[in-house]
Structure formats: structure tokens, C-alpha cells
Amino acid sequence: MASGWGITGNKGRCYDFWMDFSECMSHCREPKDCSLLREDYLECLHHSKEFQRRNRIYKEEQRKLRAASRKGEETGDATHTHH
């Protein structure tokens, strides 16, 4: 990855993030000074924050659908009690 070459022979998608992080690490006093750049680089590689966000959105959508379904069942039960 650090070579800069991607799988197709072009510049890798995370190479710019790597260069920023690498440059910071070579000039910083403490590694923690570069923690945000490291975080950006790792996110580019693994997309973990993106996947967490997608999962939270999906779970919220499912929760809303279940709530709407339950509300519809309750309303449906009340209308069908007088046969």
C-alpha cells in the first residue's frame, strides 16, 4: 500500500491519506499528534466508520418499520372487534 500503486496499476485510493499520515509521523514530536491523520488513513482502508453508520441507519429504519407495523395492527384490531 505504501508504495502508492493500487491494484489496477494506478495510484492507490488511500495513497494520499498515507502520504499525509507518513509526513506527519516523520515531523511530529509524539505519535498522538498524527492520530486524526491515522484515523483518516485507516477509514480509507477499512471503511469501518462508514459501515457503522450504515448499520445504525438500517437499524433505525427497521425500528420505524416495526413500530409502524405494530401501530397498524393495533388500529386494525380495534376496527374489527365488532362483527
N, CA, C and O atoms as a GROMACS GRO file, in nm:
protein
  332
    1MET      N    1   0.082  -0.120   0.000
    1MET     CA    2   0.000   0.000   0.000
    1MET      C    3   0.085   0.125   0.000
    1MET      O    4   0.058   0.218  -0.074
    2ALA      N    5   0.187   0.126   0.082
    2ALA     CA    6   0.267   0.246   0.096
    2ALA      C    7   0.348   0.277  -0.031
    2ALA      O    8   0.400   0.387  -0.046
    3SER      N    9   0.357   0.179  -0.122
    3SER     CA   10   0.431   0.204  -0.245
    3SER      C   11   0.357   0.305  -0.332
    3SER      O   12   0.417   0.370  -0.418
    4GLY      N   13   0.227   0.318  -0.311
    4GLY     CA   14   0.147   0.412  -0.389
    4GLY      C   15   0.076   0.350  -0.507
    4GLY      O   16  -0.007   0.416  -0.570
    5TRP      N   17   0.106   0.225  -0.538
    5TRP     CA   18   0.042   0.160  -0.651
    5TRP      C   19  -0.080   0.084  -0.606
    5TRP      O   20  -0.076   0.006  -0.511
    6GLY      N   21  -0.190   0.108  -0.677
    6GLY     CA   22  -0.313   0.037  -0.648
    6GLY      C   23  -0.320  -0.092  -0.725
    6GLY      O   24  -0.226  -0.128  -0.796
    7ILE      N   25  -0.429  -0.162  -0.711
    7ILE     CA   26  -0.447  -0.292  -0.773
    7ILE      C   27  -0.452  -0.283  -0.926
    7ILE      O   28  -0.417  -0.378  -0.995
    8THR      N   29  -0.494  -0.168  -0.979
    8THR     CA   30  -0.503  -0.152  -1.125
    8THR      C   31  -0.377  -0.090  -1.184
    8THR      O   32  -0.371  -0.066  -1.305
    9GLY      N   33  -0.278  -0.064  -1.102
    9GLY     CA   34  -0.155  -0.004  -1.151
    9GLY      C   35  -0.151   0.147  -1.139
    9GLY      O   36  -0.047   0.209  -1.161
   10ASN      N   37  -0.263   0.206  -1.103
   10ASN     CA   38  -0.269   0.350  -1.081
   10ASN      C   39  -0.238   0.379  -0.934
   10ASN      O   40  -0.211   0.288  -0.855
   11LYS      N   41  -0.243   0.506  -0.901
   11LYS     CA   42  -0.221   0.543  -0.761
   11LYS      C   43  -0.331   0.482  -0.676
   11LYS      O   44  -0.449   0.488  -0.713
   12GLY      N   45  -0.295   0.425  -0.563
   12GLY     CA   46  -0.392   0.363  -0.473
   12GLY      C   47  -0.490   0.463  -0.417
   12GLY      O   48  -0.457   0.581  -0.402
   13ARG      N   49  -0.610   0.418  -0.386
   13ARG     CA   50  -0.715   0.509  -0.340
   13ARG      C   51  -0.682   0.574  -0.208
   13ARG      O   52  -0.730   0.684  -0.180
   14CYS      N   53  -0.601   0.511  -0.126
   14CYS     CA   54  -0.568   0.566   0.006
   14CYS      C   55  -0.427   0.623   0.012
   14CYS      O   56  -0.379   0.661   0.119
   15TYR      N   57  -0.361   0.630  -0.101
   15TYR     CA   58  -0.221   0.674  -0.102
   15TYR      C   59  -0.206   0.816  -0.048
   15TYR      O   60  -0.114   0.842   0.029
   16ASP      N   61  -0.294   0.906  -0.086
   16ASP     CA   62  -0.283   1.044  -0.038
   16ASP      C   63  -0.299   1.052   0.114
   16ASP      O   64  -0.230   1.129   0.180
   17PHE      N   65  -0.389   0.971   0.168
   17PHE     CA   66  -0.405   0.966   0.313
   17PHE      C   67  -0.278   0.912   0.379
   17PHE      O   68  -0.233   0.962   0.482
   18TRP      N   69  -0.221   0.809   0.316
   18TRP     CA   70  -0.097   0.751   0.368
   18TRP      C   71   0.015   0.854   0.366
   18TRP      O   72   0.090   0.865   0.463
   19MET      N   73   0.027   0.928   0.258
   19MET     CA   74   0.135   1.027   0.248
   19MET      C   75   0.120   1.135   0.355
   19MET      O   76   0.219   1.175   0.417
   20ASP      N   77  -0.003   1.183   0.377
   20ASP     CA   78  -0.027   1.283   0.481
   20ASP      C   79   0.012   1.228   0.618
   20ASP      O   80   0.080   1.296   0.696
   21PHE      N   81  -0.031   1.107   0.648
   21PHE     CA   82  -0.001   1.045   0.776
   21PHE      C   83   0.150   1.022   0.790
   21PHE      O   84   0.207   1.052   0.895
   22SER      N   85   0.211   0.970   0.687
   22SER     CA   86   0.354   0.942   0.690
   22SER      C   87   0.436   1.069   0.710
   22SER      O   88   0.531   1.071   0.788
   23GLU      N   89   0.398   1.174   0.640
   23GLU     CA   90   0.469   1.302   0.654
   23GLU      C   91   0.454   1.356   0.796
   23GLU      O   92   0.550   1.406   0.855
   24CYS      N   93   0.335   1.348   0.850
   24CYS     CA   94   0.311   1.392   0.987
   24CYS      C   95   0.398   1.314   1.085
   24CYS      O   96   0.461   1.372   1.173
   25MET      N   97   0.401   1.182   1.068
   25MET     CA   98   0.479   1.098   1.159
   25MET      C   99   0.629   1.129   1.153
   25MET      O  100   0.699   1.116   1.252
   26SER      N  101   0.676   1.170   1.037
   26SER     CA  102   0.819   1.199   1.024
   26SER      C  103   0.856   1.334   1.085
   26SER      O  104   0.974   1.361   1.107
   27HIS      N  105   0.757   1.420   1.111
   27HIS     CA  106   0.785   1.553   1.166
   27HIS      C  107   0.728   1.578   1.305
   27HIS      O  108   0.757   1.681   1.365
   28CYS      N  109   0.649   1.487   1.356
   28CYS     CA  110   0.580   1.513   1.483
   28CYS      C  111   0.670   1.483   1.603
   28CYS      O  112   0.769   1.411   1.593
   29ARG      N  113   0.631   1.541   1.715
   29ARG     CA  114   0.703   1.516   1.840
   29ARG      C  115   0.653   1.387   1.906
   29ARG      O  116   0.731   1.309   1.961
   30GLU      N  117   0.522   1.366   1.898
   30GLU     CA  118   0.460   1.246   1.955
   30GLU      C  119   0.364   1.186   1.853
   30GLU      O  120   0.298   1.259   1.780
   31PRO      N  121   0.357   1.054   1.847
   31PRO     CA  122   0.266   0.990   1.750
   31PRO      C  123   0.121   1.034   1.765
   31PRO      O  124   0.047   1.037   1.666
   32LYS      N  125   0.079   1.067   1.887
   32LYS     CA  126  -0.061   1.108   1.905
   32LYS      C  127  -0.093   1.237   1.830
   32LYS      O  128  -0.210   1.266   1.806
   33ASP      N  129   0.009   1.314   1.794
   33ASP     CA  130  -0.013   1.436   1.716
   33ASP      C  131  -0.070   1.406   1.578
   33ASP      O  132  -0.132   1.492   1.515
   34CYS      N  133  -0.050   1.284   1.532
   34CYS     CA  134  -0.096   1.244   1.399
   34CYS      C  135  -0.218   1.151   1.405
   34CYS      O  136  -0.250   1.086   1.306
   35SER      N  137  -0.284   1.144   1.518
   35SER     CA  138  -0.391   1.047   1.535
   35SER      C  139  -0.507   1.069   1.439
   35SER      O  140  -0.566   0.973   1.390
   36LEU      N  141  -0.541   1.194   1.409
   36LEU     CA  142  -0.652   1.219   1.316
   36LEU      C  143  -0.616   1.175   1.174
   36LEU      O  144  -0.700   1.121   1.102
   37LEU      N  145  -0.492   1.199   1.134
   37LEU     CA  146  -0.449   1.155   1.001
   37LEU      C  147  -0.444   1.003   0.993
   37LEU      O  148  -0.478   0.944   0.891
   38ARG      N  149  -0.402   0.939   1.102
   38ARG     CA  150  -0.402   0.792   1.107
   38ARG      C  151  -0.545   0.740   1.096
   38ARG      O  152  -0.571   0.643   1.025
   39GLU      N  153  -0.636   0.804   1.167
   39GLU     CA  154  -0.776   0.764   1.164
   39GLU      C  155  -0.832   0.776   1.021
   39GLU      O  156  -0.905   0.688   0.975
   40ASP      N  157  -0.799   0.886   0.952
   40ASP     CA  158  -0.845   0.904   0.814
   40ASP      C  159  -0.790   0.795   0.723
   40ASP      O  160  -0.862   0.742   0.639
   41TYR      N  161  -0.662   0.763   0.740
   41TYR     CA  162  -0.600   0.660   0.657
   41TYR      C  163  -0.666   0.524   0.681
   41TYR      O  164  -0.697   0.453   0.586
   42LEU      N  165  -0.686   0.489   0.807
   42LEU     CA  166  -0.748   0.360   0.838
   42LEU      C  167  -0.893   0.354   0.791
   42LEU      O  168  -0.940   0.248   0.748
   43GLU      N  169  -0.963   0.466   0.799
   43GLU     CA  170  -1.101   0.469   0.747
   43GLU      C  171  -1.102   0.447   0.597
   43GLU      O  172  -1.188   0.376   0.544
   44CYS      N  173  -1.006   0.507   0.528
   44CYS     CA  174  -0.996   0.486   0.383
   44CYS      C  175  -0.973   0.338   0.352
   44CYS      O  176  -1.031   0.284   0.258
   45LEU      N  177  -0.888   0.274   0.430
   45LEU     CA  178  -0.858   0.133   0.406
   45LEU      C  179  -0.975   0.041   0.438
   45LEU      O  180  -1.007  -0.047   0.359
   46HIS      N  181  -1.039   0.062   0.553
   46HIS     CA  182  -1.134  -0.036   0.605
   46HIS      C  183  -1.280   0.008   0.605
   46HIS      O  184  -1.368  -0.077   0.616
   47HIS      N  185  -1.308   0.135   0.594
   47HIS     CA  186  -1.445   0.190   0.592
   47HIS      C  187  -1.525   0.154   0.717
   47HIS      O  188  -1.648   0.143   0.710
   48SER      N  189  -1.459   0.136   0.829
   48SER     CA  190  -1.531   0.090   0.949
   48SER      C  191  -1.633   0.192   0.999
   48SER      O  192  -1.741   0.153   1.042
   49LYS      N  193  -1.601   0.320   0.995
   49LYS     CA  194  -1.698   0.421   1.039
   49LYS      C  195  -1.817   0.427   0.944
   49LYS      O  196  -1.931   0.443   0.986
   50GLU      N  197  -1.788   0.413   0.816
   50GLU     CA  198  -1.896   0.414   0.717
   50GLU      C  199  -1.991   0.297   0.741
   50GLU      O  200  -2.113   0.315   0.738
   51PHE      N  201  -1.936   0.178   0.765
   51PHE     CA  202  -2.020   0.062   0.788
   51PHE      C  203  -2.100   0.075   0.917
   51PHE      O  204  -2.216   0.034   0.923
   52GLN      N  205  -2.039   0.130   1.021
   52GLN     CA  206  -2.112   0.152   1.146
   52GLN      C  207  -2.228   0.246   1.124
   52GLN      O  208  -2.338   0.223   1.174
   53ARG      N  209  -2.204   0.353   1.049
   53ARG     CA  210  -2.311   0.450   1.022
   53ARG      C  211  -2.423   0.384   0.941
   53ARG      O  212  -2.541   0.402   0.971
   54ARG      N  213  -2.386   0.308   0.839
   54ARG     CA  214  -2.488   0.238   0.759
   54ARG      C  215  -2.571   0.143   0.845
   54ARG      O  216  -2.692   0.134   0.829
   55ASN      N  217  -2.504   0.072   0.935
   55ASN     CA  218  -2.576  -0.021   1.023
   55ASN      C  219  -2.671   0.053   1.116
   55ASN      O  220  -2.783   0.007   1.138
   56ARG      N  221  -2.628   0.167   1.171
   56ARG     CA  222  -2.718   0.244   1.257
   56ARG      C  223  -2.839   0.294   1.181
   56ARG      O  224  -2.951   0.290   1.232
   57ILE      N  225  -2.817   0.340   1.058
   57ILE     CA  226  -2.928   0.388   0.975
   57ILE      C  227  -3.024   0.272   0.944
   57ILE      O  228  -3.146   0.288   0.954
   58TYR      N  229  -2.970   0.157   0.908
   58TYR     CA  230  -3.052   0.041   0.877
   58TYR      C  231  -3.135  -0.002   0.998
   58TYR      O  232  -3.254  -0.029   0.987
   59LYS      N  233  -3.070  -0.008   1.114
   59LYS     CA  234  -3.141  -0.048   1.236
   59LYS      C  235  -3.252   0.050   1.270
   59LYS      O  236  -3.360   0.009   1.313
   60GLU      N  237  -3.228   0.178   1.252
   60GLU     CA  238  -3.331   0.278   1.279
   60GLU      C  239  -3.448   0.264   1.182
   60GLU      O  240  -3.564   0.274   1.221
   61GLU      N  241  -3.417   0.241   1.054
   61GLU     CA  242  -3.524   0.220   0.955
   61GLU      C  243  -3.607   0.097   0.992
   61GLU      O  244  -3.730   0.101   0.983
   62GLN      N  245  -3.542  -0.010   1.033
   62GLN     CA  246  -3.613  -0.132   1.072
   62GLN      C  247  -3.699  -0.108   1.196
   62GLN      O  248  -3.811  -0.157   1.204
   63ARG      N  249  -3.646  -0.032   1.291
   63ARG     CA  250  -3.722   0.000   1.412
   63ARG      C  251  -3.847   0.078   1.376
   63ARG      O  252  -3.955   0.050   1.430
   64LYS      N  253  -3.835   0.175   1.285
   64LYS     CA  254  -3.951   0.255   1.243
   64LYS      C  255  -4.054   0.170   1.170
   64LYS      O  256  -4.174   0.187   1.190
   65LEU      N  257  -4.007   0.078   1.086
   65LEU     CA  258  -4.099  -0.010   1.015
   65LEU      C  259  -4.174  -0.101   1.112
   65LEU      O  260  -4.295  -0.122   1.097
   66ARG      N  261  -4.103  -0.156   1.212
   66ARG     CA  262  -4.170  -0.240   1.311
   66ARG      C  263  -4.272  -0.160   1.391
   66ARG      O  264  -4.381  -0.209   1.419
   67ALA      N  265  -4.235  -0.037   1.428
   67ALA     CA  266  -4.328   0.047   1.505
   67ALA      C  267  -4.452   0.079   1.422
   67ALA      O  268  -4.563   0.077   1.474
   68ALA      N  269  -4.433   0.109   1.294
   68ALA     CA  270  -4.547   0.139   1.208
   68ALA      C  271  -4.633   0.015   1.189
   68ALA      O  272  -4.756   0.025   1.185
   69SER      N  273  -4.572  -0.100   1.178
   69SER     CA  274  -4.646  -0.225   1.163
   69SER      C  275  -4.728  -0.254   1.287
   69SER      O  276  -4.845  -0.292   1.278
   70ARG      N  277  -4.667  -0.236   1.405
   70ARG     CA  278  -4.740  -0.257   1.530
   70ARG      C  279  -4.857  -0.160   1.544
   70ARG      O  280  -4.965  -0.198   1.589
   71LYS      N  281  -4.834  -0.036   1.505
   71LYS     CA  282  -4.940   0.064   1.513
   71LYS      C  283  -5.054   0.027   1.419
   71LYS      O  284  -5.171   0.044   1.453
   72GLY      N  285  -5.020  -0.022   1.300
   72GLY     CA  286  -5.122  -0.065   1.204
   72GLY      C  287  -5.200  -0.184   1.255
   72GLY      O  288  -5.321  -0.192   1.233
   73GLU      N  289  -5.134  -0.278   1.322
   73GLU     CA  290  -5.203  -0.394   1.378
   73GLU      C  291  -5.298  -0.352   1.489
   73GLU      O  292  -5.410  -0.404   1.498
   74GLU      N  293  -5.255  -0.259   1.574
   74GLU     CA  294  -5.341  -0.212   1.682
   74GLU      C  295  -5.464  -0.142   1.626
   74GLU      O  296  -5.575  -0.163   1.675
   75THR      N  297  -5.447  -0.060   1.525
   75THR     CA  298  -5.558   0.010   1.461
   75THR      C  299  -5.650  -0.091   1.392
   75THR      O  300  -5.772  -0.078   1.399
   76GLY      N  301  -5.591  -0.189   1.327
   76GLY     CA  302  -5.670  -0.292   1.259
   76GLY      C  303  -5.750  -0.375   1.356
   76GLY      O  304  -5.863  -0.412   1.325
   77ASP      N  305  -5.696  -0.406   1.472
   77ASP     CA  306  -5.767  -0.485   1.573
   77ASP      C  307  -5.887  -0.409   1.627
   77ASP      O  308  -5.993  -0.467   1.650
   78ALA      N  309  -5.872  -0.282   1.646
   78ALA     CA  310  -5.982  -0.200   1.702
   78ALA      C  311  -6.098  -0.190   1.605
   78ALA      O  312  -6.213  -0.183   1.649
   79THR      N  313  -6.074  -0.190   1.476
   79THR     CA  314  -6.180  -0.174   1.378
   79THR      C  315  -6.254  -0.304   1.353
   79THR      O  316  -6.368  -0.302   1.306
   80HIS      N  317  -6.192  -0.418   1.384
   80HIS     CA  318  -6.253  -0.546   1.357
   80HIS      C  319  -6.312  -0.613   1.480
   80HIS      O  320  -6.343  -0.732   1.474
   81THR      N  321  -6.328  -0.545   1.589
   81THR     CA  322  -6.381  -0.607   1.711
   81THR      C  323  -6.532  -0.621   1.708
   81THR      O  324  -6.585  -0.705   1.781
   82HIS      N  325  -6.603  -0.543   1.625
   82HIS     CA  326  -6.749  -0.551   1.620
   82HIS      C  327  -6.793  -0.626   1.495
   82HIS      O  328  -6.812  -0.566   1.389
   83HIS      N  329  -6.809  -0.758   1.506
   83HIS     CA  330  -6.852  -0.838   1.391
   83HIS      C  331  -6.997  -0.868   1.397
   83HIS      O  332  -7.050  -0.935   1.308
   0.00000   0.00000   0.00000
